[in-house]
């Protein structure tokens, strides 16, 4: 018999449940082990975040930049604009609703520390550069590599990307449930874990509703271009939506998204170009989740925030999202640097962001791929000339 494969979401849920169950019954020596592990793992995350940004964002920017033709530029701008719009929509809704349903003033840095329990030892692993430095470097190198006549440097960064992806798959993701177990173990010691979980449930419900509203809005915009019923257009993309719910992968859903986009009237040539590209650069659903979760956690802790702060956060988040598809947990891992540098998130906030994001991963992916169909409709309306298609693909 084949062994049963347990997904990351299931592991996270089990880790949270076990952390709550054992928080008040484990002996201190065992709690100290997990406190020590969490300290070491958080230091490693701080060290690896700039490298993740450079390793994932640089080749992603290079791949987009090397493409020729108006269609790629227009598709990329529409996808980035849709991602930004979803971020501002999420902030607007969250800023209106969350203060009324979330009690502020609880510091995660306080409640995630086990009472009177210190780690056996600590190790400081300073990052080789700051997050903003890594972002600017990745963007600069990516654009530069795109216009180089040789592939030497490009191949170096492709190899570096493979190292980073392997690190995420083999090191970070397998250890992540243990890290989150430690966080909830410590929270149970403080007696605040149920308050945090109640906030989780509220956030997840509101974000699901926002995802549906965002898709309806995207197809209403597309319907203005093609002069068709937006709900019929959206209805034909439902197979892609439910496929993404099951696979939790934009890449794995591409064949279904492509087929449904063609059924909606998008030409095969344009659909074959836009759908795979948007699976890489269009992450409206993921951006919506991250912005909403970040805002909710800031309100819960009474952290000060402004619209201007979130403007910068959303714009930078839109760039880092380019590197996310195809990498397990890529969206949230790539966003950790922006969360820490712009919003001031520490290790506890980052751990809860990871848990929240993964809990809704399938819904965000489904929103992303279904929105790709709306972008394909718009691009198809703008580019009907066969000459433009040939020029772009060459």
N, C-alpha and C positions, 0 to 999 in steps of 0.2 A: 504493500500500500504506500501511496505517495504521502509524504508528511504534509500536514495541513499548514498552509502558508498564512501567517498572521500579518495583516497590514499594519502600517504605521499608525493609522487612526485608532485601530483596536488596541495597539500597544499603549498609546497615549491615554486612552480611556481607562485601561487596566491600571496604568501607573497612577492616575489620579485617584481611582477608587482605593487602591492599596495604600497610597499615601495618607488618605483620610482614615482608613481602618486602623493603620498601625501607628498613627501619629502620637497617640497617648499611651501606647502599651509597649513599644520597643524599649529595651534598656538603653541607658545613656551611651554606652560604648558603641552600640550599633548606630544610634543617631549621629554620633560624632564621625563615623565612617562616611555617612552620606553628606554631612556638612563639609567634610574634607573634600570629598569628590566634587561637590557642587562648586566649591571655591576653585579647584583646579580646572574644572571644565569651563567655568566662566572666564578664567584667565586665558584659556586656549581660544575661546570664542572671540575675545577682544583682540587677540593676536591675529587670528585668521580672517577677521572681517575685512580689513583692507586688501588682503590677498584675494579674497573671494570677489571683491569689486573689480580689481584689476584683471583677474583671471577670467571672469565671466563677461564683464561689460566690454573690455577692449576688443576681443574677437567679434562680439555681437555688433558693435559699432562699425568695425572694419567690414563685416559681411554686408551690412546695409549700405555703407558708403561706397562700396565698389560697384554696386549695381548702377546701370545706366538707364536713362529714359525718364520721361515725365511720369509714367504710371507709378513707378516705385516711389518717387518723391511725393506724389499726391497721396498714395496709399499710406505711406509712412506718416505724413502730416495728419491725415484723417484719423489714423489709429492713435497717434499721440494726443490729438485733440480730444478724442473720445475718452482716452484714459484720464486726461486732466479733468474733463467734464465730470466723469464719475467720481473723482476725488473731491471736487468742490460740491457736488450734489450730496455726497456722503457727509461732508463737514456741515453743510447747511442743515440737513435733516438731523444729524446727531447733535448739533449745537442747540437745536430747538427742542428736542425730545429728551436727550440723556440727562440734563440737569433736573428734570422733573421726576425721573425714575431711579436715579442713582444717588445714594447718600455719599457726600464728599467727606474728605478728611482722614481717610485711612491710608497710612503709608505702607506700601508693600515692603519697603526696605526694613521697616520695623517688624511687621508681622511675619515676614518670611525668614526671620532669624530664630533659630531654635532657642528656647529659654535657657539661659545659662550654659549653653552647650557650645564649646569652641572646637574648631578643627584641630586635628592632631598636628598639622603643619600647614603652612601656606607657601606658595611659590608665585612670584610676580613675573609675568611674561609680557613685557611692554611691546606693543605693536611697532612694526618698523616704520610706520607713517600714520598720519591722521586720516580719518575717513574722508574729509573734504579733499585732502591732497590726493588720496587714491582715486576719488571720483574725477577730479580734474585731469589727473594723469591718464586714467583709462580713456576718457573722452578724447584727449589730445592724441594719445598713441593710436587709438582706433581710427580717427580721421586720417592721421598721417600714414598708417599702414595701408588704408584703402587706396591711397594715391601713389604708393610706391610701385616702381616697375618690376621689383624683385619680390620673391616670396619668402626670403630668408627670415626676416623678422616676423612675418605673419605665421610661419610654421612654428617659430619659437613660442608664440603666444597661444597657438592651437595646442601645442604640447603642454604648456602651462595650464591651459584650461582643463585638459584631461587630468592633470594632477589634482586640481582643485575639485573637479567633479568626483574623482575617486575618493578624495578626502571626505567630501560630504556624504557619499554613499557608504563608505566603509568605516568611517570614524564617527562623524557627527550624528548622523541619523540613527545608527544602532545605539549610541549612548544617550540620545535625547530622552527616551522614556525614563531612564534612570535619573537623569537630571530633573525632569519634571516630577518624578516620584519624590525626590529630595525636597523640591520646592513645596509640594503639598504636604509632605511629612512635617516640615517646619511650620507651615501655616496652621496645621492642626494643633500644634503645640501652643500657638498663640490664641486659639479659639475663634479666629476670624475666617476660617476656611469656608463656612457656609454662606457668609456674606459675599465672599468672592464668587462662589458658585452661583448664587442668585443673580449677581451681575452678569455672569456668563450667559445664563439662560435668557435674560432680557435682551442682551446684545445680539445673540444668535437669531432670535425671533425677528427683531427689527431689521437686521441685515438681510435676512431672507426676503422680507417684503420689499426692501430697497432694491434687491437684485431684480425682482419681477418688474418693479416700476421702471428701472433703468432699461430693461429690454424693451418694454412697451414704448418708452420714449425713443430709443434708437430706431425702432422700426417705424415709428411715426415720422421721424426725420427721413428715413429711406423712402417711405411712401410718398413724401412730398416730391421726391425726385422722379420716381417711376409712376406716380399717379395710380396707385393701387391700394387696396384695403390693407392696412398695416397688420391687422389681426390674422388675416389669411396668410400673409407673408410670414409672420411669426409662427403660425400654426404649422407650416410646412417645415420649419426648422426644429420642431420638437424632437424628431428622432435623434438629431445631433445633440440636443440638450440632454436627453435621457441616456444616450451613449456616454457622454462626458460624465454624467453622474456615476455611472458604473466603472468607467476606466480611470477617472480622476486624472486624465492626461489629454492635453490639447493635441499633442502629436498623434496619439493613438486614435483620436476622433476625426482626424483630417479626412479620411475617405468618406465618412458619413456626412460631414459638413460640406464637403465638395459636392457630393451627389445631391443633397438637399438644396444647395445654392443654385445648382443647374436647374432643378425642378422649379425654382422660383423665377426662372427666366434669365439668369446670368449666363452669358456665353461661356462655352467650355474653356476657351483660351484665357479669358479674364479670370474665371473662377479658379483655374489651375495655377494662375499666378498669385492672386490675392489671398486665397484661403491659406495656403502654406505659409505665406509671408505674415499674415495676421496672427497665425498660431504662434509666431515668434515675438511680434511687437505689440499686439493688442491685448492688454490685460485690464480691461475696465472692471471686471468683477473682482479681481484680486486687489486692485487699488482701492476699490470701494470698501472691501473688508478691512484692509490694513488701516485706512484713515479712520473708519468708524471705531475699530478696536482701540487704536491709539488714543483717540479722543475720549472714549469711555474710561480707559484706565487713568488718564490724566484727571478727569472729573472726579473719579472715585477717590483719588489720592489728594485732591485739592491742589493739584499742580497748576500754576498760572499758565495760560495760553492766550494767544491772540490770533486773529484772522491772518495777520501778516506772517506770523510764524508758520501757520499751516500752508500759506501760499508757497513759501520757499520749500516746505516739506513735500508738497504735492508735485511741484515741478521737478524736484530732484528724484522723487520716487518714480515718476513717469520714465525717467531715463534709466534708472536701475532695473525697472521692470523688463526692459528689453532683453536682459540676460536670463530671465527666469525660466521660460518654458524649456522643457526637455530635461531639466535638472530636478530631481526629487527634492521638494521643499525649497526650490530655487527662489521663488518669489519672496518668501519670508526671510530666508537666509540673506538674500541680496539687500533686503530693506533694513536689516539690523543696524548697519552702519549709519544710515540716514536717521533712523529712530534715535540712536544714541547721540549723534552729533548735532541734530537740529532740535529734537524734542527733549533731549536729556534723559533718555531711558537708561536705567541701570540693568543689572543682570536679572533682577526679579521681574521687572516689567517686560524685558525681552523674553524670558521664559514663558510668561503668561501670554504674550503676543503669539509665540510659537504654538502654544496649546490651543488658543482660540482660533488661529488661522487654520491649523490642521483639522480642527473639529468641523470647519465649514469648507474644507478644501474642495470637495466635489461640487458644491454649489457655486463656488467662485469659478472653477474650471468650466462648468456648464454655461455660466453667464458669459465667459470669455468667448467660447467657441460659437455660441448662438449669436452673439454680437458680430462675429466675423461675417456672418451672412448678410447683415445690414450694410456693412462696409462694402462688401462685394457688389451689392445692388447699386450703391452710389457710384462706385468706380466704373461699373459696367455702363451706367448712364452717361458718365463723363467721357468715357473712352470707347467709342463705337468704331473708330477707324482702324482697319486692319493694319495700316501702315504703322500706327502708334504701337500696336501690340507687337508686331515684328521687331520694331526698333527697340522696344523695352526688353524683350526676351533676349535679343542679341547682346 
